[in-house]
Amino acid sequence: AQAVVGRGDRILVDHAVGLTTPGGDQGIDASTLFCIGSCSKPFASAVVMTLLEDGTLSLEQPIDNLIPVFGELKLIGGEPSARAPTMKELLAHRSGIYSQKLGMTPRQQRWIRDFGLTLEQSVEGIAGEPLIAQPGAMFAYSGAGYCVVGRVATAASKSSFEELLQDRIAKRLQLR
């Protein structure tokens, strides 16, 4: 674990404890890097909520109105999806998009772990993968679904996700 607590430009607490791997013998320090994983989902959700609040997005409308490739989704087995997922389903992990918790193919992993891809490229790839269930029918924790959340936000606002995050969350909370 690493913890840094600051106020203004001052660091009040900077503490690190633990090992780099379970059962390992290499300790961590303040410069040890970790993947923060799902810690970004609350920020993405907060950005979306601001877009809902000002009428830029709707929770209930299927997302293919903003990302047309989601109008061509298929289920595992090739059957067409009844419809595209809604933002509400994406945020609640009920979109039908594949889940890292249920296992991913190497290609599916690429769409969410290859940071050389743009958000648009990742989401285009995610849309080409079969759904594991009809939208709304099943809970499946999905990092890929949250990539789509970010892309829907950028399509609706015509801003980059970085601009949305900075303008709608970070600046307002004085986060740097």
Disulfide bonds with the S-S distance in Angstrom:
none
